[in-house]
Structure formats: structure tokens, C-alpha cells
């Protein structure tokens, strides 16, 4: 049984697909708010997702190499991390200070431990909000690149789920989340994967080629039937 070589190709998804990923990230973003309060976790996680998807879209649109993409991620982390995750350390609400930059460097490792050991609400502390900021930035970047640029939406869903797992793992202890949000998210992920698969098949022409082949065979059989009927008419004459 031969395999169509086009089926091995993974066409890119359109940039508008990032909007669908943004919707899928809504649930995981909400999981980071419970331990913070005052919308600190929600803002940090949501901003991280928005920035990560924007970088993924730009990387796919202009075909950046790996080093260029990582450089933009680092610039965004240090330039936007202060106003988003460390607002009390910046000057005039946007300009990072020395304290901001040092906290951003140390927080890559220390913020995870701090969030596990402190007493909620975490919004009253400086530094723990880096966890949802980093998680949203990295997971959304990975989901966008894998889904849109590499054309593997099934693998691209994994970073989305990972962000939700991180939010639940670092959330308040002893709290059991309801099941229905997870079921809704799974339904949304299934719809997204169904659409992405159909779009890729249409881009490869797999579905269209089948229809054309069937139409051609039907036309050929119709022509042969008409020819046979004409021959029968001439013979009867």
C-alpha cells in the first residue's frame, strides 16, 4: 500500500489559528489566579500568553531562526516582566530599575520555591508573580510555534495543558477543582484539533484529489456508457 508523499508534509496553519490557541489558554490562565488574588496572577499569566503568542506569530510570519526567536523572548521577558509581574519595583509604572532586573534574574529559579512556601494571597509578595508570567510566556510560545509554524497542532495542545497543570500544582493546597471546566476545555481542544486537521488536509489537496478522482471516474464511465449506447443504435439501424 503506497502512501501519498503529500501526507507526510506538515503545512503551516494560518496565523489566525493563534486566536484559537488564545481561547484554549483561557482556562489554564484562570488556574493561576486562585493563589494570588487581586488579579495579579490573572494579569501575569494572561500577559505572558499574549506576549508568547505574539512572538510565535512573528517568528512564523517572518521565519525567524532559533537564536532570533530566543533573543526576542529574552528582551520581552526583561522589558515587560517588571510592569507585568513586578509593578512595585518599576519606575513610573513602566521603566525597569536595578531591583527589577535583579529580581527577574533571580526569579527564574527562586520564584517557584517562594510560591510554594508562602502563605496566600501571593499578590502581597514581590516575586511570585513571575511564575505565571514565565509559564504563560514559555507555554504559549511553544504552543504557537509547534502548532502554527511546525504544523503539529496535536503536540501544540500539550503546552496549553501544561500551563493548567502548573497553575493547579502551585495553587492553594487542599482545594479540589471542579471537573466541568476540564471537560469544557477538552471539548474545545477536540474542536480545535478537528478544524486544524481538516485545514491541513485541504491545504495538501488530499480531500480535493479524492473528489476529483471520483468525479473523473464517474465522467469516464458516463462517456463509455454513452459510446456503447450509440454503437447499439448504429448496429440496430
C-alpha positions as CSV (number, residue, x, y, z in Angstrom):
1,X,0.0,0.0,0.0
2,X,1.6,3.2,-1.2
3,X,1.4,6.4,0.9
4,X,0.8,9.8,-0.7
5,X,4.1,11.8,-0.1
6,X,1.9,14.9,0.5
7,X,0.5,13.2,3.6
8,X,4.0,13.4,5.2
9,X,4.2,17.1,4.8
10,X,3.0,19.3,7.7
11,X,1.7,22.5,6.3
12,X,1.7,25.6,8.4
13,X,-1.6,26.8,10.0
14,X,-2.8,30.3,9.3
15,X,-1.8,33.0,11.8
16,X,-5.4,33.4,12.8
17,X,-5.0,30.0,14.4
18,X,-3.3,31.8,17.3
19,X,-6.7,33.2,18.3
20,X,-8.0,29.7,18.8
21,X,-5.0,28.9,20.9
22,X,-5.6,32.1,22.9
23,X,-9.1,30.8,23.7
24,X,-7.7,27.4,24.8
25,X,-5.3,29.2,27.1
26,X,-8.2,31.0,28.9
27,X,-8.8,28.1,31.3
28,X,-5.2,27.5,32.2
29,X,-4.7,31.2,32.8
30,X,-7.5,31.2,35.3
31,X,-5.9,28.5,37.3
32,X,-3.1,30.9,38.3
33,X,-5.3,33.4,40.0
34,X,-6.6,31.5,43.0
35,X,-3.3,31.6,44.9
36,X,-2.7,35.3,44.2
37,X,-5.9,37.3,44.4
38,X,-6.2,40.9,43.3
39,X,-6.0,39.7,39.7
40,X,-2.2,39.6,40.0
41,X,-1.9,36.0,38.8
42,X,-4.5,36.5,36.1
43,X,-2.7,39.6,34.7
44,X,0.7,38.0,34.8
45,X,-0.5,34.7,33.2
46,X,-2.7,36.4,30.6
47,X,0.1,38.9,29.6
48,X,2.6,36.0,29.3
49,X,0.3,34.1,27.0
50,X,-0.4,37.2,24.9
51,X,3.3,38.1,24.5
52,X,4.3,34.5,23.8
53,X,1.7,34.0,21.1
54,X,2.7,37.4,19.5
55,X,6.3,36.3,19.4
56,X,5.3,32.9,17.9
57,X,3.2,34.6,15.3
58,X,6.0,37.0,14.3
59,X,8.5,34.1,14.2
60,X,6.2,32.1,11.9
61,X,5.4,35.1,9.7
62,X,9.0,36.2,9.1
63,X,10.7,32.8,9.5
64,X,13.0,33.8,12.3
65,X,15.7,31.4,13.3
66,X,16.0,29.9,16.7
67,X,18.5,32.5,18.1
68,X,16.4,35.4,16.9
69,X,13.3,34.0,18.5
70,X,15.1,33.4,21.8
71,X,16.6,36.9,21.7
72,X,13.2,38.4,21.3
73,X,11.8,36.3,24.2
74,X,14.6,37.5,26.5
75,X,14.1,41.1,25.5
76,X,10.3,40.8,26.2
77,X,11.0,39.0,29.5
78,X,13.2,41.7,30.9
79,X,11.4,44.7,29.3
80,X,7.8,43.7,30.1
81,X,8.4,41.4,33.2
82,X,8.7,44.4,35.5
83,X,5.4,46.2,34.7
84,X,3.5,43.0,34.4
85,X,4.9,40.8,37.3
86,X,6.8,43.3,39.4
87,X,4.9,46.5,39.3
88,X,6.1,47.8,42.7
89,X,9.7,47.7,41.5
90,X,9.5,49.7,38.3
91,X,9.7,53.5,37.9
92,X,6.8,55.5,36.5
93,X,5.0,52.2,36.1
94,X,7.0,51.0,33.0
95,X,10.7,51.7,33.4
96,X,12.6,48.7,35.0
97,X,15.0,49.5,37.8
98,X,18.1,47.7,39.0
99,X,15.9,45.9,41.6
100,X,13.5,44.9,38.8
101,X,16.3,43.4,36.7
102,X,17.9,41.6,39.6
103,X,14.5,40.1,40.7
104,X,13.8,39.0,37.1
105,X,17.2,37.2,37.0
106,X,16.9,35.5,40.4
107,X,13.2,34.9,40.0
108,X,13.7,32.4,37.1
109,X,14.7,29.9,39.8
110,X,13.6,31.3,43.2
111,X,10.1,32.4,42.4
112,X,8.9,28.8,42.1
113,X,10.1,27.9,45.6
114,X,8.7,31.2,47.0
115,X,5.3,30.5,45.6
116,X,5.2,27.0,47.2
117,X,6.3,28.2,50.7
118,X,4.5,31.5,51.2
119,X,1.0,32.0,52.7
120,X,-1.7,33.1,50.3
121,X,-2.6,35.6,48.9
122,X,0.7,35.7,46.9
123,X,-0.1,39.1,45.5
124,X,1.2,40.7,48.7
125,X,4.7,39.4,48.0
126,X,7.2,40.6,45.4
127,X,8.5,37.9,43.0
128,X,6.0,35.0,43.0
129,X,4.0,36.6,40.1
130,X,7.0,35.6,37.9
131,X,5.7,32.0,37.9
132,X,2.5,32.7,35.9
133,X,4.4,35.3,33.8
134,X,7.2,32.8,32.9
135,X,4.7,29.9,32.5
136,X,2.4,31.8,30.2
137,X,5.3,33.2,28.1
138,X,7.1,29.8,27.6
139,X,4.0,27.6,27.1
140,X,2.3,30.0,24.7
141,X,5.5,30.4,22.7
142,X,5.9,26.6,22.4
143,X,2.2,26.1,21.6
144,X,2.3,28.8,18.9
145,X,5.5,27.6,17.2
146,X,4.6,23.9,17.3
147,X,1.0,24.4,16.0
148,X,1.3,27.2,13.5
149,X,4.9,27.1,12.3
150,X,5.6,23.4,12.5
151,X,2.1,22.3,11.7
152,X,1.6,19.9,14.6
153,X,-1.5,21.1,16.4
154,X,-1.8,17.9,18.5
155,X,1.7,18.4,20.0
156,X,0.8,22.1,20.3
157,X,-2.0,21.4,22.7
158,X,0.4,19.8,25.3
159,X,2.0,23.2,26.4
160,X,-1.6,24.6,26.9
161,X,-2.4,21.7,29.2
162,X,1.0,22.0,30.9
163,X,0.2,25.6,31.9
164,X,-3.0,24.4,33.5
165,X,-1.2,21.7,35.4
166,X,1.4,24.2,36.7
167,X,-1.4,26.5,37.8
168,X,-3.2,23.8,39.8
169,X,0.1,22.4,41.3
170,X,1.0,25.8,42.6
171,X,-2.5,26.7,43.7
172,X,-4.0,26.7,47.2
173,X,-3.5,23.4,48.9
174,X,-6.5,21.3,49.8
175,X,-8.7,22.8,47.1
176,X,-10.2,20.3,44.6
177,X,-11.1,22.0,41.3
178,X,-14.4,21.1,39.7
179,X,-14.5,18.7,36.8
180,X,-16.7,20.6,34.3
181,X,-14.1,23.2,33.3
182,X,-11.8,20.4,32.4
183,X,-14.5,18.8,30.3
184,X,-15.2,22.1,28.5
185,X,-11.5,22.6,27.8
186,X,-11.3,19.1,26.3
187,X,-14.2,19.7,24.1
188,X,-12.6,23.0,22.9
189,X,-9.3,21.2,22.2
190,X,-11.1,18.5,20.3
191,X,-12.8,21.1,18.1
192,X,-9.6,22.9,17.5
193,X,-7.7,19.7,16.5
194,X,-10.6,18.7,14.2
195,X,-10.5,22.0,12.4
196,X,-6.7,22.1,12.2
197,X,-6.6,18.5,10.7
198,X,-9.3,19.4,8.1
199,X,-7.4,22.6,7.2
200,X,-4.2,20.8,6.7
201,X,-5.8,18.1,4.5
202,X,-7.4,20.8,2.3
203,X,-4.0,22.6,2.1
204,X,-2.4,19.4,0.9
205,X,-5.2,18.7,-1.6
206,X,-5.9,15.3,-0.1
207,X,-9.7,15.7,0.2
208,X,-10.0,17.6,-3.1
209,X,-8.0,15.0,-5.0
210,X,-10.3,12.2,-3.8
211,X,-13.3,14.2,-5.0
212,X,-11.7,14.9,-8.4
213,X,-10.7,11.3,-8.9
214,X,-14.2,10.1,-8.1
215,X,-15.7,12.7,-10.5
216,X,-13.3,11.7,-13.2
217,X,-14.2,8.1,-12.9
218,X,-17.8,8.9,-13.0
219,X,-17.3,11.0,-16.1
220,X,-15.3,8.3,-17.8
221,X,-18.0,5.7,-17.1
222,X,-20.7,8.0,-18.3
223,X,-18.8,8.6,-21.6
224,X,-18.2,4.9,-22.1
225,X,-21.9,4.2,-21.5
226,X,-22.9,6.8,-24.0
227,X,-20.5,5.4,-26.5
228,X,-21.9,1.9,-26.1
229,X,-25.4,3.1,-26.5
230,X,-24.5,5.0,-29.7
231,X,-22.9,1.8,-31.1
232,X,-26.0,-0.2,-30.3
233,X,-28.2,2.3,-32.1
234,X,-26.0,2.2,-35.3
235,X,-26.0,-1.6,-35.2
236,X,-29.8,-1.7,-35.0
237,X,-30.0,0.5,-38.0
